[in-house]
Amino acid sequence: MVYSVNNLIEQIKQSGLKPTDTVHIHSSMKAVGETDNGVDTVLDAFIKYFAEGLLTFPSHTWATINKNNLLFDPLVEKPCVGIISSFFLKRPGVVRSLHPTHSIAAIGKSAENFIAGDEESSTPCSRKGCYGKLYDKYSKIVFLGCSLKSNTIIHGAEEWNNIPDRLSEDFLPLKIKKYSGEIVDRPMRTHLQKYGDISQNYDKIEQLLFKHKIAHESKIGDARTIICRTREMIDYVSGLLQKNPDLFIDSKPVQEDKF
């Protein structure tokens, strides 16, 4: 099937998402399938449907902002998290936060307020930054054709629960070029790779989120889509982490009866 904007809007509606929701979307265009105007059809559908809400996508640059490239220019640096995010940044009305490695792009209700202050973060997923605001706003996180391995806010849950060996002790001397042209220093702790890329184990909680009705599955385009209620997910994961700080260092199934 070749999907139109109206086809996708109907599927979004059927997924249970409300037009007034705050949503954060991790995405795979390949999984969505064929549309009548490529990526633009997908974005047209989401932007139109959430016109009364707040629509956000990750616009991360952790793959390119590092010790060899210390300056984050939001007008230049391209996201490293997929083509839909890259196209979203080009849309009129979309604003991008100034976090040097884990910025978020947004459009809709209070978008400017949502991204404000992210440049003050000194960790990838600060509680006071955009990922913390997704928790505060009772948002929903949508995994459009991708797994919970993309669930960046779980890094936040580990940060906020002070899980050891997740952040570097040293600060990378990053700089941010503000939209005014001013360049400011932003020393930043980075994700520690002591146990490798632990985000590859974040999907181990998927079935538990379904079990506790924190998440449900739908379909948008051809993409298997998982929709999570952010605040409930983080509260649940925080409880697990408090009992087992090493929860995500391996892919072993979570056995709740052992907690």
Secondary structure per residue as TSV (DSSP state, phi and psi in degrees):
chain	resnum	aa	ss	phi	psi
A	1	M	-	360.0	141.4
A	2	V	-	-100.6	118.5
A	3	Y	B	-87.3	138.4
A	4	S	-	-101.0	172.4
A	5	V	H	-57.3	-45.3
A	6	N	H	-64.3	-38.2
A	7	N	H	-58.8	-46.4
A	8	L	H	-69.1	-39.1
A	9	I	H	-60.3	-41.5
A	10	E	H	-63.3	-39.7
A	11	Q	H	-67.9	-39.6
A	12	I	H	-60.8	-44.0
A	13	K	H	-60.8	-45.2
A	14	Q	H	-67.2	-20.0
A	15	S	T	-71.5	-13.7
A	16	G	T	97.4	-6.0
A	17	L	-	-70.3	141.4
A	18	K	-	-102.5	146.9
A	19	P	T	-59.5	-21.7
A	20	T	T	-94.6	2.6
A	21	D	-	-68.2	155.3
A	22	T	E	-94.2	122.0
A	23	V	E	-128.0	147.3
A	24	H	E	-125.4	124.5
A	25	I	E	-116.9	118.9
A	26	H	E	-94.6	137.7
A	27	S	E	-145.6	155.7
A	28	S	-	-132.3	110.9
A	29	M	H	-63.6	-37.3
A	30	K	H	-58.5	-38.5
A	31	A	H	-70.4	-29.6
A	32	V	H	-64.0	-35.5
A	33	G	-	96.2	-163.8
A	34	E	-	-82.3	133.3
A	35	T	B	-124.6	166.1
A	36	D	T	-76.5	-11.0
A	37	N	T	-147.3	37.2
A	38	G	T	62.0	-142.9
A	39	V	H	-59.1	-35.5
A	40	D	H	-60.1	-33.3
A	41	T	H	-63.2	-42.8
A	42	V	H	-62.5	-48.1
A	43	L	H	-66.8	-40.1
A	44	D	H	-57.4	-42.2
A	45	A	H	-65.4	-48.7
A	46	F	H	-67.3	-43.0
A	47	I	H	-65.4	-40.7
A	48	K	H	-67.0	-44.1
A	49	Y	H	-66.4	-39.5
A	50	F	T	-97.6	29.5
A	51	A	T	-59.5	-28.0
A	52	E	T	-98.6	3.1
A	53	G	S	-117.4	-152.5
A	54	L	E	-130.3	118.6
A	55	L	E	-107.6	125.6
A	56	T	E	-132.4	149.8
A	57	F	E	-132.5	149.9
A	58	P	E	-67.1	142.0
A	59	S	-	-130.1	44.1
A	60	H	-	-60.8	150.2
A	61	T	-	-133.1	24.7
A	62	W	T	-60.7	-22.7
A	63	A	T	-76.2	-20.9
A	64	T	T	-119.4	-21.7
A	65	I	-	-94.0	110.2
A	66	N	B	-157.9	-165.9
A	67	K	T	-63.4	-19.7
A	68	N	T	-94.6	-8.4
A	69	N	B	-148.8	88.0
A	70	L	-	-88.2	-10.8
A	71	L	E	-103.2	120.1
A	72	F	E	-95.8	115.6
A	73	D	-	-111.2	108.2
A	74	P	T	-63.5	-18.8
A	75	L	T	-86.6	-8.9
A	76	V	T	-117.3	-44.7
A	77	E	-	-69.4	127.4
A	78	K	-	-89.4	145.8
A	79	P	-	-63.2	150.9
A	80	C	S	-108.9	22.9
A	81	V	S	-124.1	32.1
A	82	G	-	112.1	159.1
A	83	I	H	-70.0	-33.5
A	84	I	H	-64.7	-42.7
A	85	S	H	-60.9	-41.0
A	86	S	H	-62.9	-43.4
A	87	F	H	-69.5	-35.7
A	88	F	H	-58.8	-40.5
A	89	L	H	-60.0	-26.2
A	90	K	T	-84.9	-6.7
A	91	R	S	-76.3	139.5
A	92	P	T	-57.9	136.0
A	93	G	T	91.2	-11.8
A	94	V	-	-79.5	133.3
A	95	V	E	-118.0	151.1
A	96	R	E	-122.7	134.2
A	97	S	-	-71.3	166.0
A	98	L	-	-103.8	23.3
A	99	H	-	-68.1	127.8
A	100	P	S	-69.2	-25.8
A	101	T	S	-119.1	-25.1
A	102	H	S	-131.5	52.0
A	103	S	-	-69.7	157.8
A	104	I	E	-126.6	139.8
A	105	A	E	-104.5	144.7
A	106	A	E	-145.9	153.2
A	107	I	E	-146.6	145.5
A	108	G	E	117.7	-155.3
A	109	K	T	-60.5	119.7
A	110	S	T	60.8	30.5
A	111	A	H	-60.0	-41.9
A	112	E	H	-62.5	-42.5
A	113	N	H	-65.5	-35.9
A	114	F	H	-62.3	-44.4
A	115	I	H	-83.1	-13.6
A	116	A	T	-62.3	134.8
A	117	G	T	88.5	-4.0
A	118	D	G	-64.1	-24.8
A	119	E	G	-68.6	-12.3
A	120	E	G	-87.3	-5.5
A	121	S	-	-69.7	139.9
A	122	S	S	-115.6	7.8
A	123	T	S	-133.8	163.1
A	124	P	T	-59.6	-38.3
A	125	C	T	-132.5	61.4
A	126	S	-	-56.3	143.1
A	127	R	T	-62.5	-29.4
A	128	K	T	-91.2	-4.3
A	129	G	S	-90.2	-163.0
A	130	C	H	-62.8	-37.6
A	131	Y	H	-68.1	-35.2
A	132	G	H	-65.0	-35.7
A	133	K	H	-68.5	-32.4
A	134	L	H	-61.3	-37.0
A	135	Y	H	-66.5	-47.4
A	136	D	H	-63.7	-32.2
A	137	K	T	-89.4	10.4
A	138	Y	T	51.1	45.5
A	139	S	-	-73.4	175.5
A	140	K	E	-122.2	135.3
A	141	I	E	-104.4	127.2
A	142	V	E	-110.1	127.9
A	143	F	E	-107.3	95.4
A	144	L	E	-88.5	91.8
A	145	G	S	77.4	12.0
A	146	C	S	-132.4	165.4
A	147	S	-	-93.6	176.8
A	148	L	G	-71.6	-0.5
A	149	K	G	-63.6	-20.0
A	150	S	G	-88.4	7.6
A	151	N	-	-78.8	75.2
A	152	T	T	-54.3	-36.4
A	153	I	H	-65.5	-15.0
A	154	I	H	-67.3	-32.4
A	155	H	H	-56.6	-40.5
A	156	G	H	-61.4	-44.7
A	157	A	H	-58.3	-39.0
A	158	E	H	-69.2	-40.9
A	159	E	H	-59.2	-50.6
A	160	W	H	-69.3	-21.8
A	161	N	T	-97.5	9.7
A	162	N	T	54.2	43.1
A	163	I	-	-70.0	127.2
A	164	P	T	-68.0	156.9
A	165	D	T	63.4	32.9
A	166	R	S	-111.7	-24.9
A	167	L	B	-125.4	145.8
A	168	S	-	-64.8	148.1
A	169	E	S	-75.7	-36.5
A	170	D	S	-80.3	154.0
A	171	F	-	-104.3	130.8
A	172	L	E	-79.1	129.2
A	173	P	E	-78.6	66.9
A	174	L	E	-77.0	160.1
A	175	K	E	-130.6	151.3
A	176	I	E	-121.9	131.8
A	177	K	E	-94.3	109.1
A	178	K	-	-70.4	166.7
A	179	Y	T	-65.2	-20.8
A	180	S	T	-76.8	-12.8
A	181	G	S	100.6	-15.1
A	182	E	-	-67.0	138.6
A	183	I	E	-106.9	126.4
A	184	V	E	-124.0	151.9
A	185	D	E	-77.0	140.7
A	186	R	E	-143.1	80.3
A	187	P	E	-56.6	136.4
A	188	M	E	-137.5	128.2
A	189	R	-	-76.5	148.9
A	190	T	-	-119.3	167.3
A	191	H	B	-67.2	131.8
A	192	L	-	-84.3	137.3
A	193	Q	-	-105.4	31.6
A	194	K	T	-55.3	-38.5
A	195	Y	T	-109.3	20.8
A	196	G	S	79.5	-160.5
A	197	D	-	-84.4	91.1
A	198	I	G	-68.9	-15.6
A	199	S	G	-62.1	-19.9
A	200	Q	G	-68.0	-10.6
A	201	N	G	-105.0	0.4
A	202	Y	G	-65.8	-23.4
A	203	D	G	-75.2	-4.3
A	204	K	G	-66.1	-17.1
A	205	I	G	-94.3	0.4
A	206	E	H	-55.0	-52.6
A	207	Q	H	-66.7	-29.3
A	208	L	H	-69.5	-36.8
A	209	L	H	-65.8	-37.5
A	210	F	H	-65.9	-44.6
A	211	K	H	-57.3	-41.6
A	212	H	T	-92.2	8.6
A	213	K	T	59.2	32.5
A	214	I	S	-87.4	-23.0
A	215	A	E	-136.6	156.0
A	216	H	E	-143.0	163.7
A	217	E	E	-107.1	142.8
A	218	S	E	-143.9	-166.3
A	219	K	E	-142.0	128.5
A	220	I	E	-129.6	121.7
A	221	G	T	63.4	-137.2
A	222	D	T	-91.3	-0.4
A	223	A	E	-82.9	126.6
A	224	R	E	-61.6	127.0
A	225	T	E	-125.2	127.3
A	226	I	E	-108.4	130.8
A	227	I	E	-119.2	119.7
A	228	C	E	-114.3	141.1
A	229	R	E	-84.3	110.9
A	230	T	H	-56.9	-52.1
A	231	R	H	-62.7	-43.1
A	232	E	H	-66.7	-37.8
A	233	M	H	-63.6	-46.6
A	234	I	H	-67.7	-39.0
A	235	D	H	-62.8	-41.9
A	236	Y	H	-65.5	-48.2
A	237	V	H	-64.3	-37.6
A	238	S	H	-59.9	-40.3
A	239	G	H	-62.1	-41.2
A	240	L	H	-65.1	-42.7
A	241	L	H	-66.5	-35.9
A	242	Q	H	-65.3	-28.4
A	243	K	H	-88.2	-29.7
A	244	N	-	-144.1	89.0
A	245	P	T	-59.0	-23.3
A	246	D	T	-93.2	20.2
A	247	L	T	-48.4	-42.7
A	248	F	T	-102.7	13.0
A	249	I	S	-80.7	-8.0
A	250	D	S	-144.2	175.4
A	251	S	-	-100.3	12.3
A	252	K	-	-62.1	139.8
A	253	P	-	-58.0	147.7
A	254	V	-	-82.6	124.7
A	255	Q	-	-108.8	99.8
A	256	E	G	-62.1	-31.1
A	257	D	G	-68.4	-9.2
A	258	K	G	-90.7	-8.9
A	259	F	-	-85.2	360.0
